[in-house]
């Protein structure tokens, strides 16, 4: 089987921005499946990002990258 080559790597800053959008949508009562679809990622990816980046803000991500 051949893997799809149209995968996109998201930069940490993009991940934090998308997580912020997801939190806003989830607070309004939108189902997580619909939120993930609107962000263009899978539910698994969204959960993984939340576990990895949690409540990190953009400035903290930039500082981590510089180290």
WOQUITA-V634393 format. One line per field, one symbol per residue. ss: DSSP state (@ for helix, = for strand, . for the rest). phi: phi as a letter, one per 40 degrees, with the letter a starting at -180 (. if undefined). psi: psi as a letter, one per 20 degrees, with the letter a starting at -180 (. if undefined). Layout:
# WOQUITA-V634393
ss = ???
phi = ???
psi = ???
This chain:
# WOQUITA-V634393
ss = ...........@@@@@@@@@@@@@@@@....@@@@@@@@...@@@@@@@@@@@....@@@@@@@@@.
phi = .ccccccbcccdccccccccccccccccgccccccccccgbccccccccccccfbcccccccccccc
psi = qpqpjkqpppqhhhggghhggggghhhijpqhghggghikrrhggghgghhghdkprhhhgggghh.
